Amino acid sequence: MKRKRLLGYLAIIFTLGIVLTGCSNKASGDTDKTIKIVTTGVSFPGSYKENNQLKGFDVEVAKAAAKKIGYKVQFTTTSFDGLFGQLQSGKVDAIASNVTVTPEREKQFYFSKPYGYFSSAVAVNKSADINDIKDLKGKTIAATVGSIQVQQMKDLGIDVKAKTYDDREGAMNAVINKQTDGYSNAKPILAAVIKQKNLPLKIVKGEFSPSTIAITFNKDSNGKELQKKFNKAIDELQADGTISKLSKEYFAGIDVSSK
């Protein structure tokens, strides 16, 4: 009789063990959250590959923010003009790739709090007799598909022509090879790229169109929830100096983390 009772107790304990293990595994799976983020992977110093590893200012800020709120990041890459299509199609949850916040984009997407503050500038060939952005009137400016700097110049009354390229490297090579007269991007990015690659380019006088960059989300319930979580994370990363440190690391000592 005692033996039967003992076997009964053991059976109950074994069953409870299985149930509790299952619950534990479920809970562990529930906390293993992943966010899919798209970036270009070819845009030094914000998003690029080194030794086949994705890195850069935008990439590291996104990873740090995701970690703060308990997410692992799964990155995918595409050209700049493909970023928004990836997001709108639901293939990814967010964009982290030097996306400038504009009123037009705010109508379609949610943005996190800014993590970078830039002003645009123009780089020209060192041999060119161009020293001020006003000298570029009527000239041809290289631009990546989807970028906004050419329109910003036109808004300032500097009427330029645009020639588009799939990526920044193609646009800058066009200036180096004198196929275009200049290339416009955020000044800290231009300075970092020219220094890193020792390019025969110079930045002309005249900064324009101060802007902010932020992580981009779909305008739906999931996007709204992610925006709220990432806002909190970015506030913390600004307060503890993480974003400032990353900025100086990737922009040759320049701090773009605040205005």
C-alpha positions as CSV (number, residue, x, y, z in Angstrom):
1,M,0.0,0.0,0.0
2,K,2.8,2.4,1.0
3,R,4.6,1.5,-2.2
4,K,1.5,2.4,-4.3
5,R,1.2,5.7,-2.5
6,L,4.9,6.5,-3.1
7,L,4.5,5.8,-6.8
8,G,1.4,8.0,-6.9
9,Y,3.3,10.9,-5.3
10,L,6.2,10.5,-7.7
11,A,3.8,10.5,-10.7
12,I,2.2,13.7,-9.5
13,I,5.6,15.4,-8.9
14,F,6.8,14.3,-12.4
15,T,3.6,15.7,-14.0
16,L,4.0,19.0,-12.2
17,G,7.6,19.2,-13.3
18,I,6.6,18.8,-17.0
19,V,3.9,21.5,-16.6
20,L,6.2,23.9,-14.9
21,T,9.0,23.4,-17.4
22,G,6.6,24.0,-20.3
23,C,5.4,27.3,-18.6
24,S,9.0,28.3,-18.0
25,N,9.9,27.7,-21.7
26,K,6.9,29.7,-22.8
27,A,7.7,32.6,-20.6
28,S,11.3,32.5,-21.9
29,G,10.1,32.5,-25.5
30,D,7.7,35.4,-24.8
31,T,10.6,37.6,-23.6
32,D,12.8,36.8,-26.5
33,K,11.6,39.7,-28.6
34,T,13.0,40.6,-32.0
35,I,12.6,43.8,-34.0
36,K,13.4,43.8,-37.7
37,I,15.2,47.0,-38.8
38,V,16.3,47.9,-42.3
39,T,19.3,50.1,-43.1
40,T,21.5,50.7,-46.2
41,G,24.7,49.0,-45.1
42,V,26.6,51.2,-47.6
43,S,26.4,54.6,-46.0
44,F,29.6,55.4,-44.0
45,P,29.7,56.4,-41.2
46,G,26.0,55.8,-40.4
47,S,25.5,52.3,-41.8
48,Y,28.2,50.2,-43.5
49,K,29.9,46.9,-43.4
50,E,33.5,46.2,-42.2
51,N,34.9,42.7,-42.3
52,N,31.3,41.6,-43.3
53,Q,30.0,43.1,-40.0
54,L,27.3,45.8,-40.1
55,K,28.2,48.8,-38.0
56,G,27.9,52.6,-38.0
57,F,26.3,55.4,-36.0
58,D,22.7,54.6,-37.0
59,V,23.2,50.9,-36.5
60,E,24.8,51.3,-33.0
61,V,22.1,53.7,-31.8
62,A,19.4,51.4,-33.0
63,K,21.0,48.4,-31.3
64,A,21.5,50.3,-28.0
65,A,18.0,51.6,-28.0
66,A,16.5,48.1,-28.7
67,K,18.6,46.6,-25.9
68,K,17.3,49.2,-23.5
69,I,13.7,48.0,-24.1
70,G,14.5,44.3,-24.3
71,Y,14.6,43.6,-28.0
72,K,17.1,41.8,-30.2
73,V,17.7,43.4,-33.6
74,Q,17.5,41.6,-36.9
75,F,19.0,43.8,-39.6
76,T,18.3,43.7,-43.3
77,T,19.9,46.0,-45.9
78,T,18.6,47.7,-49.1
79,S,19.3,50.9,-51.1
80,F,18.1,54.1,-49.6
81,D,15.1,54.4,-52.0
82,G,14.0,50.9,-50.9
83,L,13.9,51.6,-47.2
84,F,10.4,53.0,-47.0
85,G,9.0,50.3,-49.3
86,Q,10.4,47.6,-46.9
87,L,8.7,49.4,-44.0
88,Q,5.3,50.0,-45.6
89,S,5.1,46.4,-46.9
90,G,5.5,45.1,-43.4
91,K,8.8,43.3,-44.1
92,V,10.5,45.3,-41.3
93,D,9.4,47.1,-38.2
94,A,11.6,50.2,-38.4
95,I,14.2,52.1,-40.4
96,A,17.5,53.2,-38.9
97,S,19.5,54.8,-41.7
98,N,20.0,58.6,-41.4
99,V,16.4,59.3,-42.2
100,T,15.6,63.0,-42.0
101,V,12.4,64.0,-40.3
102,T,10.2,66.1,-42.7
103,P,6.6,67.3,-42.6
104,E,5.9,65.1,-45.7
105,R,7.3,62.0,-44.1
106,E,5.5,62.7,-40.8
107,K,2.2,62.3,-42.7
108,Q,3.1,58.7,-43.5
109,F,5.3,57.5,-40.7
110,Y,5.9,57.8,-36.9
111,F,9.4,58.9,-35.8
112,S,11.3,58.4,-32.6
113,K,12.8,61.4,-30.8
114,P,15.8,62.6,-32.7
115,Y,19.2,61.1,-32.1
116,G,21.1,63.3,-34.5
117,Y,21.1,66.9,-35.5
118,F,22.7,68.0,-38.8
119,S,23.0,70.8,-41.3
120,S,23.5,70.1,-45.0
121,A,26.5,71.2,-47.0
122,V,28.0,70.6,-50.4
123,A,31.2,68.9,-51.4
124,V,32.9,69.7,-54.7
125,N,36.0,68.6,-56.5
126,K,39.2,70.1,-54.9
127,S,40.2,71.5,-58.3
128,A,36.9,73.2,-58.9
129,D,36.7,77.0,-58.7
130,I,33.6,76.8,-56.4
131,N,33.9,78.0,-52.8
132,D,30.4,78.9,-51.8
133,I,27.0,77.2,-52.3
134,K,25.8,80.3,-54.2
135,D,28.4,79.5,-56.8
136,L,26.5,76.2,-57.6
137,K,23.5,78.0,-59.2
138,G,22.8,76.3,-62.5
139,K,25.2,73.5,-61.7
140,T,24.5,69.7,-61.5
141,I,24.3,68.1,-58.1
142,A,24.7,64.4,-57.5
143,A,22.0,62.9,-55.2
144,T,21.0,59.5,-54.0
145,V,17.5,58.4,-54.9
146,G,15.1,59.6,-52.2
147,S,17.4,62.2,-50.6
148,I,16.1,65.7,-50.0
149,Q,19.2,68.0,-50.2
150,V,18.7,69.1,-53.8
151,Q,15.1,70.2,-53.0
152,Q,16.5,72.0,-49.9
153,M,18.9,73.9,-52.1
154,K,16.1,74.9,-54.5
155,D,14.0,76.1,-51.5
156,L,16.9,78.4,-50.7
157,G,16.7,79.9,-54.2
158,I,19.8,78.0,-55.5
159,D,18.5,76.6,-58.7
160,V,20.5,73.4,-59.4
161,K,20.0,70.3,-61.6
162,A,19.9,66.9,-60.0
163,K,21.5,63.7,-61.2
164,T,20.5,60.7,-59.1
165,Y,22.5,57.6,-58.1
166,D,21.7,54.4,-56.2
167,D,24.0,55.1,-53.4
168,R,26.4,57.7,-51.8
169,E,29.5,56.1,-53.3
170,G,28.2,56.5,-56.8
171,A,27.2,60.1,-56.1
172,M,30.6,61.0,-54.7
173,N,32.5,59.3,-57.4
174,A,30.5,61.4,-59.9
175,V,32.0,64.5,-58.3
176,I,35.5,63.1,-58.1
177,N,35.3,62.2,-61.8
178,K,33.8,65.6,-62.7
179,Q,30.6,64.1,-64.0
180,T,28.7,66.4,-61.7
181,D,29.6,69.6,-59.9
182,G,28.8,68.7,-56.3
183,Y,27.3,66.3,-53.9
184,S,25.1,67.4,-50.9
185,N,24.7,65.6,-47.6
186,A,24.9,66.4,-43.9
187,K,28.1,68.2,-43.2
188,P,29.4,65.8,-40.5
189,I,28.8,62.9,-42.9
190,L,30.7,64.6,-45.7
191,A,33.6,65.5,-43.4
192,A,33.8,61.9,-42.0
193,V,33.8,60.3,-45.5
194,I,36.3,62.7,-47.0
195,K,38.7,62.2,-44.1
196,Q,38.2,58.4,-43.9
197,K,38.8,57.8,-47.7
198,N,41.1,60.8,-48.2
199,L,39.0,61.9,-51.1
200,P,40.0,64.8,-53.4
201,L,36.9,66.8,-52.3
202,K,36.3,70.0,-50.3
203,I,33.2,71.3,-48.5
204,V,32.2,74.7,-49.7
205,K,31.1,77.6,-47.5
206,G,27.5,77.7,-46.5
207,E,25.5,75.3,-44.3
208,F,21.8,75.1,-44.8
209,S,18.6,73.4,-43.7
210,P,19.2,72.2,-40.1
211,S,17.5,68.8,-39.7
212,T,17.0,66.0,-37.3
213,I,17.3,62.2,-37.9
214,A,15.3,59.6,-36.1
215,I,14.2,56.0,-36.2
216,T,11.2,55.5,-38.5
217,F,8.1,53.4,-37.9
218,N,4.9,52.5,-39.7
219,K,1.9,54.6,-38.9
220,D,-0.1,51.8,-37.3
221,S,-0.7,50.4,-33.8
222,N,2.6,48.5,-33.8
223,G,4.5,51.5,-35.0
224,K,2.9,53.7,-32.3
225,E,3.9,51.3,-29.6
226,L,7.5,51.0,-30.9
227,Q,7.7,54.8,-31.1
228,K,6.7,55.1,-27.5
229,K,9.3,52.5,-26.3
230,F,12.1,53.9,-28.4
231,N,11.4,57.4,-27.3
232,K,12.1,56.3,-23.7
233,A,15.2,54.5,-24.7
234,I,16.6,57.4,-26.7
235,D,16.0,59.8,-23.8
236,E,18.0,57.4,-21.6
237,L,20.8,57.1,-24.1
238,Q,21.0,60.9,-24.5
239,A,21.1,61.3,-20.7
240,D,23.8,58.8,-20.1
241,G,26.0,60.1,-22.9
242,T,25.9,56.9,-25.1
243,I,24.7,58.7,-28.2
244,S,27.3,61.5,-27.8
245,K,30.1,58.9,-27.4
246,L,28.9,57.0,-30.5
247,S,28.7,60.3,-32.5
248,K,32.3,61.3,-31.7
249,E,33.4,57.8,-32.5
250,Y,31.9,57.7,-36.0
251,F,32.0,61.4,-37.0
252,A,35.7,62.1,-36.3
253,G,35.1,63.8,-32.9
254,I,32.0,65.7,-33.9
255,D,29.1,65.5,-31.5
256,V,25.7,65.5,-33.4
257,S,23.7,64.2,-30.5
258,S,22.3,67.7,-29.6
259,K,21.6,71.0,-31.4
